[in-house]
Amino acid sequence: MPQTLITHLPHNFVWGSATAAAQIEGAAHNDGKEDSIWDAFARVPGAIAQGDTPEVAVDHYNRMPADVEVMKRIGLQSYRFSTSWARIKPGDREVNKKGLEFYSRLVDELLDANILPWLTLYHWDLPQALQEKGGWANRDTAYRFRDYAATVHEVLGDRVDHWTTFNEPLCSSLIGYAAGEHAPGLQDPRAALAAVHHQHLAHGLATTALRELAAQPLEIGITLNLTNAVPNDPTDAVDLEAARRIDALWNRMFLEPILLGAYPVDLLDDVRDYGLAELILPGDLQTISAPIDFLGVNHYHDDNVSGHPLPAGTPAGLQPTPSPKSSPFVGSEYVTFPSRDLPRTAMGWEVNPSGLRTLLVRLTQQYPTLPPLYVTENGASYDGDVVIDGRVSDPERAAYIRAHVEAVNDAVADGADVRGYFLWSLLDNFEWAWGFDKRFGIVHVDYDTQVRTIKDSGLEYASIIAEHTSVHA
């Protein structure tokens, strides 16, 4: 068994993996489920690579018990999954009993396998019927989310005690409503900022409702995808200003209403032409900043930021991969992303484990009242995942995982209160606008046969979990 330096991780550190309903379940119109915005978006010509859809995905809806058995073989201690609003309340109308029964069976399977259920209420799959009423740009959707959360708790609250309200609201607001690259595919900056505020409000409303409904203490939090906005030249005032803008829009616009009960003043000034301030009604920020028990941190890469245009004729290998988080608020007149001389994943994302350490420590230092942290997503897509003689050799992903776990260990040594790590992703899956073209899983899925094969990276992750367990035995 290879030796690693994870001695600073606490004995009760949680080792898990994560998925999302729309990416793995399939059965998109079975047993009462109706369209989510991703079902509808996938029918837009050119919206999804190769014209792929989540209709079947990786058929987890029908293969769930076997998938839990795979989790058990890897040694997962927790499984972070999302419930589908469009399956539980199709069209946001009456409750779909069959949809809730599926998640109830999943929870029971997990508990029988001694795997902690870690439930996420929203991982981007809004019922299409609500989108047709304005979606997250409509303030009423926040109240509909509160009701949906209460519905899920009514059935699962007796067995699930870890609840995440939202996964990566940046993506389901800015990328979906301003950049147009994710569902619902809009390019409306005012609607995007309305989506940001209304998702914050929905988080606060649901957090309060869950606490009021719970017969026993719950662990409630939210997961944010956060970056280190690194100025390309830290001595250049223009690059420093570009990095400040990115930090305000991609980090602090999400962190500070939740943790501090206020939007950053500089952010409000940056987006003053798009109406965010006018959306904030009396009492909203008090609701939004309801206390949380943990903060989920998703991190895949840093962002190297400049306020200067890229030089004409920059060779293709030195041009930045276009960021899906681009939007009218950080257009090319303000921000570019020069490439650094670092390895890249198949997504074009930098591999820089020290960035995860930096982020976790920076959060700890910047927010003194920060709740405990969990790394709720971290992982990599690489090309060339093929099954040969029953094995998938993926050494780059295996090295990525170990290096990032060691970065978490270093962050804990530096004072960050990190209590768990959830690898993205358990299974190869429908990777949003990239369709089935990108594979993040530690378990290979043959999309024709749906056969699962644990990759070498999955075996590496299993060995890391076993190493930590043995240290604290």
DOZA-283472 format. One line per 2 residues: number of its first residue (from 1); their letters; for each residue x negated, y, z negated of C-alpha. Coordinates in Angstrom, 2 decimals, padded with zeros to 5 digits. Layout:
DOZA-283472
NUM = a = X,Y,Z | ...
//
This chain:
DOZA-283472
1 = mp = 000.00,000.00,000.00 | -001.57,003.35,001.01
3 = qt = -002.37,005.76,-001.78 | -000.83,009.21,-001.87
5 = li = -000.99,012.22,-004.12 | 002.56,012.53,-005.46
7 = th = 001.71,012.44,-009.13 | 003.35,015.79,-009.90
9 = lp = 006.83,014.70,-008.84 | 009.04,014.07,-011.89
11 = hn = 009.98,010.53,-012.84 | 013.65,011.15,-011.94
13 = fv = 012.83,012.68,-008.56 | 015.58,011.76,-006.07
15 = wg = 014.57,010.10,-002.78 | 017.19,010.19,-000.08
17 = sa = 018.06,010.64,003.56 | 020.74,012.70,005.28
19 = ta = 023.20,012.63,008.17 | 026.21,014.62,009.39
21 = aa = 029.66,013.29,010.23 | 029.88,014.73,013.75
23 = qi = 026.46,013.36,014.63 | 026.92,009.73,013.60
25 = eg = 030.54,008.73,013.04 | 032.03,008.56,016.51
27 = aa = 035.69,007.49,016.42 | 036.27,011.09,017.38
29 = hn = 039.95,010.59,018.13 | 040.67,007.39,016.19
31 = dg = 042.81,006.86,013.09 | 044.36,010.30,013.23
33 = ke = 041.25,012.43,013.75 | 041.67,015.40,016.08
35 = ds = 039.23,017.75,017.80 | 036.55,019.55,015.89
37 = iw = 034.85,022.49,017.53 | 032.06,020.13,018.58
39 = da = 034.46,017.81,020.38 | 035.82,020.81,022.25
41 = fa = 032.40,022.36,022.88 | 031.08,019.09,024.33
43 = rv = 033.70,019.34,027.07 | 032.31,022.69,028.26
45 = pg = 030.19,022.01,031.36 | 026.51,022.49,030.59
47 = ai = 026.98,023.01,026.86 | 025.35,019.71,025.83
49 = aq = 022.26,018.15,027.38 | 023.10,015.37,029.87
51 = gd = 026.79,016.02,029.23 | 026.61,013.90,026.06
53 = tp = 029.50,013.95,023.57 | 030.09,012.90,019.95
55 = ev = 033.01,010.67,020.98 | 031.14,007.48,020.01
57 = av = 027.94,008.98,018.55 | 026.29,005.99,016.81
59 = dh = 029.58,004.37,015.75 | 028.93,004.76,012.03
61 = yn = 032.70,004.89,011.43 | 032.92,001.22,012.40
63 = rm = 029.45,000.13,011.23 | 029.28,001.91,007.90
65 = pa = 028.78,-001.13,005.58 | 025.87,-002.35,007.69
67 = dv = 024.36,001.16,007.68 | 024.53,001.24,003.89
69 = ev = 022.71,-002.09,003.87 | 019.95,-000.46,005.96
71 = mk = 019.71,002.33,003.37 | 019.34,-000.27,000.67
73 = ri = 016.55,-002.04,002.60 | 014.61,001.22,002.83
75 = gl = 015.08,001.83,-000.88 | 017.04,005.08,-000.70
77 = qs = 018.19,006.35,-004.07 | 020.67,008.85,-002.60
79 = yr = 022.51,009.41,000.66 | 023.50,012.89,001.75
81 = fs = 026.51,012.66,004.07 | 029.20,015.06,005.21
83 = ts = 032.93,014.67,005.34 | 034.74,015.72,008.51
85 = wa = 037.42,018.37,007.97 | 038.90,017.38,011.34
87 = ri = 039.25,013.78,010.16 | 040.62,014.54,006.69
89 = kp = 043.00,017.36,007.68 | 043.41,017.11,011.46
91 = gd = 044.35,020.49,012.82 | 044.17,021.65,009.17
93 = re = 047.70,020.42,008.67 | 048.72,017.42,006.61
95 = vn = 046.20,015.13,004.93 | 045.14,012.13,007.01
97 = kk = 045.17,009.18,004.62 | 043.05,006.98,006.90
99 = gl = 040.35,009.62,007.10 | 040.06,009.89,003.34
101 = ef = 040.11,006.11,003.00 | 037.00,005.89,005.17
103 = ys = 035.04,008.18,002.86 | 036.39,006.39,-000.19
105 = rl = 035.07,003.09,001.20 | 031.73,004.75,001.97
107 = vd = 031.40,006.02,-001.59 | 032.24,002.58,-002.98
109 = el = 029.67,000.93,-000.70 | 027.03,003.39,-001.84
111 = ld = 027.78,002.92,-005.51 | 027.74,-000.86,-005.10
113 = an = 024.28,-000.49,-003.54 | 023.15,001.76,-006.43
115 = il = 022.79,004.71,-004.05 | 023.90,008.14,-005.30
117 = pw = 026.55,009.74,-003.03 | 025.62,013.37,-002.19
119 = lt = 028.59,014.91,-000.41 | 028.52,017.90,001.95
121 = ly = 031.90,019.44,002.72 | 030.95,021.36,005.85
123 = hw = 028.33,020.37,008.38 | 029.62,022.45,011.30
125 = dl = 032.72,020.50,012.43 | 035.56,023.01,011.96
127 = pq = 038.95,021.77,013.20 | 039.43,023.19,016.70
129 = al = 042.94,024.28,015.71 | 041.41,026.71,013.20
131 = qe = 038.96,027.99,015.78 | 041.91,028.87,017.98
133 = kg = 043.06,031.14,015.13 | 039.69,032.89,015.03
135 = gw = 037.63,030.27,013.22 | 035.16,031.65,010.70
137 = an = 035.70,035.17,012.04 | 039.16,034.94,010.45
139 = rd = 039.07,035.58,006.69 | 041.94,033.14,006.16
141 = ta = 039.65,030.23,007.11 | 037.82,030.71,003.81
143 = yr = 041.02,029.93,001.93 | 041.77,026.97,004.17
145 = fr = 038.30,025.64,003.29 | 039.04,025.97,-000.42
147 = dy = 042.18,023.88,000.08 | 040.26,021.28,002.10
149 = aa = 037.63,021.03,-000.66 | 040.37,020.43,-003.22
151 = tv = 041.85,017.69,-001.03 | 038.53,015.87,-000.80
153 = he = 037.95,016.19,-004.53 | 041.38,014.77,-005.32
155 = vl = 040.33,011.43,-003.79 | 036.56,011.33,-004.29
157 = gd = 036.05,013.45,-007.40 | 036.26,010.47,-009.73
159 = rv = 033.14,008.91,-008.15 | 031.17,011.75,-006.54
161 = dh = 029.47,014.28,-008.79 | 027.05,015.99,-006.34
163 = wt = 028.83,018.42,-004.02 | 027.35,020.70,-001.37
165 = tf = 029.72,023.28,000.05 | 027.93,024.25,003.30
167 = ne = 025.02,022.97,005.29 | 023.02,025.66,007.08
169 = pl = 025.59,028.45,007.39 | 023.05,030.37,009.47
171 = cs = 023.54,027.87,012.30 | 027.33,027.69,012.15
173 = sl = 027.58,031.49,012.10 | 024.76,033.15,014.02
175 = ig = 023.95,030.37,016.48 | 027.60,029.47,017.06
177 = ya = 029.15,032.93,017.18 | 026.32,035.22,018.38
179 = ag = 023.77,033.15,020.31 | 026.42,030.87,021.82
181 = eh = 024.13,027.84,021.74 | 026.21,025.85,019.24
183 = ap = 029.94,025.40,018.86 | 032.13,027.36,019.29
185 = gl = 029.77,028.89,021.85 | 030.57,032.58,021.39
187 = qd = 028.33,035.60,021.96 | 030.05,038.11,019.72
189 = pr = 027.79,039.70,017.08 | 030.70,041.13,015.09
191 = aa = 032.36,037.73,014.93 | 029.04,036.20,013.87
193 = la = 028.66,038.50,010.88 | 032.30,037.96,009.98
195 = av = 031.57,034.22,010.06 | 028.60,034.75,007.72
197 = hh = 030.66,036.65,005.17 | 033.69,034.38,005.35
199 = qh = 031.55,031.26,004.93 | 029.95,032.86,001.88
201 = la = 033.45,033.60,000.56 | 034.55,030.03,001.30
203 = hg = 031.55,028.70,-000.61 | 032.46,030.77,-003.67
205 = la = 036.15,029.88,-003.52 | 035.41,026.17,-003.19
207 = tt = 032.79,026.23,-005.96 | 035.29,027.78,-008.35
209 = al = 038.08,025.43,-007.28 | 035.93,022.33,-007.72
211 = re = 034.93,023.37,-011.23 | 038.56,024.01,-012.16
213 = la = 039.66,020.62,-010.81 | 036.85,018.51,-012.24
215 = aq = 037.60,016.26,-015.20 | 033.84,015.79,-015.71
217 = pl = 030.83,018.02,-014.99 | 029.88,018.35,-011.33
219 = ei = 026.61,019.37,-009.69 | 027.64,021.95,-007.07
221 = gi = 025.36,023.75,-004.65 | 024.78,024.91,-001.11
223 = tl = 022.14,024.04,001.48 | 020.38,026.83,003.41
225 = nl = 017.88,026.50,006.23 | 015.06,028.84,005.31
227 = tn = 011.86,029.94,006.98 | 008.62,031.71,006.28
229 = av = 008.65,034.70,008.60 | 004.91,035.05,009.14
231 = pn = 003.67,038.30,010.71 | 001.46,037.42,013.66
233 = dp = -000.98,040.13,012.57 | -000.56,040.91,008.86
235 = td = -002.41,044.20,009.36 | -000.06,045.39,012.13
237 = av = 002.88,047.51,010.91 | 004.96,046.51,013.94
239 = dl = 004.51,042.79,013.24 | 005.21,043.32,009.54
241 = ea = 008.47,045.09,010.39 | 009.52,042.30,012.76
243 = ar = 008.84,039.73,010.03 | 010.86,041.79,007.56
245 = ri = 013.84,041.82,009.94 | 013.69,038.04,010.37
247 = da = 013.36,037.47,006.63 | 016.37,039.71,005.99
249 = lw = 018.57,038.09,008.62 | 017.60,034.43,008.35
251 = nr = 016.74,034.17,004.64 | 017.94,036.98,002.41
253 = mf = 021.36,037.48,004.06 | 022.17,033.98,002.82
255 = le = 020.19,033.74,-000.41 | 021.02,037.02,-002.08
257 = pi = 024.83,037.21,-001.96 | 024.87,033.72,-003.50
259 = ll = 022.05,034.15,-006.02 | 022.23,037.88,-006.76
261 = ga = 025.77,038.92,-005.82 | 024.66,041.50,-003.24
263 = yp = 023.61,041.73,000.38 | 020.09,043.14,000.89
265 = vd = 020.20,046.88,001.45 | 017.76,046.72,004.36
267 = ll = 019.83,043.97,006.01 | 023.00,046.07,005.80
269 = dd = 021.10,048.88,007.48 | 019.71,046.57,010.18
271 = vr = 023.22,045.37,011.16 | 025.11,048.60,010.45
273 = dy = 026.50,048.72,014.00 | 028.19,045.31,013.66
275 = gl = 030.62,045.84,010.80 | 029.34,043.59,008.01
277 = ae = 029.76,046.19,005.25 | 033.40,046.75,006.20
279 = li = 034.18,043.05,005.66 | 033.21,043.06,001.98
281 = lp = 036.38,043.49,-000.08 | 036.53,044.19,-003.82
283 = gd = 035.76,041.02,-005.78 | 034.19,039.19,-002.83
285 = lq = 030.63,039.27,-004.09 | 031.66,038.15,-007.55
287 = ti = 033.39,035.16,-005.97 | 030.45,034.43,-003.67
289 = sa = 027.94,034.48,-006.52 | 029.73,031.89,-008.64
291 = pi = 026.97,029.98,-010.46 | 025.54,026.96,-008.64
293 = df = 023.67,023.99,-010.07 | 021.17,023.49,-007.25
295 = lg = 019.97,025.04,-004.02 | 019.35,022.77,-001.05
297 = vn = 016.45,023.85,001.13 | 016.22,022.70,004.74
299 = hy = 012.87,023.39,006.36 | 011.35,022.12,009.58
301 = hd = 008.92,024.85,010.59 | 007.84,028.42,009.93
303 = dn = 008.35,031.30,012.38 | 005.34,033.26,013.58
305 = vs = 006.75,036.71,014.27 | 005.63,039.73,016.25
307 = gh = 007.24,043.03,017.14 | 005.24,043.24,020.37
309 = pl = 006.19,041.77,023.75 | 004.19,038.76,024.84
311 = pa = 001.44,039.63,027.32 | 002.46,039.26,030.95
313 = gt = 001.34,035.96,032.40 | 001.03,034.17,029.08
315 = pa = 000.33,030.51,029.97 | 003.29,028.21,029.39
317 = gl = 001.50,026.28,026.68 | 001.04,029.47,024.67
319 = qp = 004.58,030.75,025.03 | 006.91,030.21,022.08
321 = tp = 009.69,027.71,022.27 | 012.87,029.83,022.43
323 = sp = 014.37,029.96,018.99 | 018.00,028.79,018.75
325 = ks = 018.38,031.36,015.99 | 017.88,034.20,018.48
327 = sp = 020.76,036.64,018.50 | 021.59,040.26,019.36
329 = fv = 020.34,041.26,015.90 | 016.77,040.18,016.66
331 = gs = 016.59,040.66,020.41 | 013.37,040.79,022.41
333 = ey = 013.13,044.54,021.86 | 012.38,043.79,018.19
335 = vt = 010.98,040.29,017.87 | 008.89,037.75,019.73
337 = fp = 007.48,034.45,018.48 | 003.87,033.97,019.59
339 = sr = 002.64,030.42,019.49 | -000.07,029.35,017.07
341 = dl = -002.62,026.64,017.63 | -000.72,023.96,015.73
343 = pr = 000.62,020.50,016.64 | 004.21,020.44,017.86
345 = ta = 007.14,018.04,017.64 | 009.32,017.10,020.61
347 = mg = 011.51,020.07,019.67 | 008.55,022.37,020.21
349 = we = 008.44,023.11,016.48 | 005.14,023.65,014.69
351 = vn = 003.88,020.96,012.34 | 002.59,022.84,009.31
353 = ps = 003.29,021.07,006.00 | 001.73,023.90,004.00
355 = gl = 004.65,026.07,005.11 | 007.05,023.92,003.08
357 = rt = 004.85,024.31,000.01 | 004.67,028.07,000.56
359 = ll = 008.43,028.36,000.94 | 009.28,026.43,-002.21
361 = vr = 006.79,028.38,-004.29 | 007.87,031.71,-002.81
363 = lt = 011.52,031.04,-003.63 | 010.53,030.20,-007.20
365 = qq = 008.55,033.41,-007.58 | 011.01,035.68,-005.77
367 = yp = 014.17,034.63,-007.61 | 013.65,034.17,-011.36
369 = tl = 017.18,032.81,-011.88 | 016.81,030.23,-009.08
371 = pp = 018.54,026.92,-009.85 | 016.70,023.62,-009.31
373 = ly = 015.69,022.97,-005.70 | 016.20,019.93,-003.50
375 = vt = 014.63,019.59,-000.07 | 017.84,018.50,001.64
377 = en = 016.45,018.24,005.19 | 012.95,017.84,006.56
379 = ga = 011.96,015.68,009.49 | 010.70,015.49,013.05
381 = sy = 011.70,014.44,016.54 | 009.08,012.76,018.69
383 = dg = 009.26,011.20,022.13 | 008.46,007.58,022.82
385 = dv = 010.56,005.77,020.22 | 011.03,002.36,021.83
387 = vi = 011.62,-001.09,020.37 | 008.84,-003.54,021.26
389 = dg = 009.01,-007.03,019.74 | 011.44,-005.79,017.11
391 = rv = 009.26,-002.87,016.03 | 009.23,000.90,016.66
393 = sd = 005.77,002.41,016.29 | 006.05,006.14,015.53
395 = pe = 002.80,007.12,013.79 | 003.30,010.87,014.29
397 = ra = 006.59,010.85,012.39 | 005.15,008.65,009.65
399 = ay = 002.25,011.07,009.20 | 004.67,014.04,009.25
401 = ir = 006.74,012.52,006.43 | 003.78,011.74,004.18
403 = ah = 002.22,015.16,004.72 | 005.44,016.98,003.88
405 = ve = 006.09,014.86,000.78 | 002.60,015.75,-000.38
407 = av = 003.42,019.43,000.29 | 006.45,019.10,-002.00
409 = nd = 004.23,017.52,-004.63 | 001.83,020.46,-004.33
411 = av = 004.71,022.92,-004.67 | 005.79,021.22,-007.90
413 = ad = 002.20,021.49,-009.15 | 002.40,025.21,-008.37
415 = ga = 005.52,025.60,-010.50 | 008.43,024.99,-008.14
417 = dv = 011.31,023.06,-009.75 | 011.93,020.60,-006.92
419 = rg = 013.92,017.55,-007.93 | 014.49,015.61,-004.73
421 = yf = 013.67,015.09,-001.05 | 016.13,014.05,001.65
423 = lw = 014.59,013.03,004.95 | 016.30,014.04,008.19
425 = sl = 017.53,011.79,009.52 | 018.51,008.29,008.56
427 = ld = 019.66,007.39,012.08 | 018.94,008.56,015.56
429 = nf = 022.09,010.43,016.50 | 023.97,013.05,018.53
431 = ew = 021.60,015.98,018.06 | 024.07,018.82,018.72
433 = aw = 023.33,020.78,021.92 | 020.42,018.43,022.68
435 = gf = 022.79,015.46,022.88 | 021.04,012.10,022.58
437 = dk = 017.80,013.46,024.05 | 016.09,014.07,020.68
439 = rf = 015.50,011.38,018.07 | 014.93,012.35,014.43
441 = gi = 015.85,009.04,012.81 | 013.72,006.75,010.70
443 = vh = 016.07,004.08,012.02 | 016.14,003.58,015.78
445 = vd = 019.55,003.26,017.43 | 019.96,001.63,020.82
447 = yd = 022.71,003.86,022.22 | 023.95,001.10,024.54
449 = tq = 024.21,-001.71,022.00 | 024.20,000.30,018.72
451 = vr = 021.57,-002.07,017.33 | 019.61,-000.53,014.44
453 = ti = 015.86,-001.05,013.97 | 013.94,000.47,011.06
455 = kd = 011.00,002.38,012.55 | 007.51,002.29,011.16
457 = sg = 008.25,005.76,009.75 | 011.16,004.26,007.83
459 = le = 008.81,001.64,006.41 | 006.36,004.42,005.53
461 = ya = 009.11,006.30,003.71 | 010.05,003.11,001.88
463 = si = 006.44,002.73,000.76 | 006.32,006.32,-000.50
465 = ia = 009.47,005.72,-002.56 | 007.96,002.51,-003.92
467 = eh = 004.70,004.29,-004.76 | 006.49,006.92,-006.79
469 = ts = 008.62,004.31,-008.53 | 005.55,002.28,-009.46
471 = vh = 003.76,005.34,-010.89 | 006.67,005.90,-013.28
473 = a = 007.50,002.27,-014.00
//
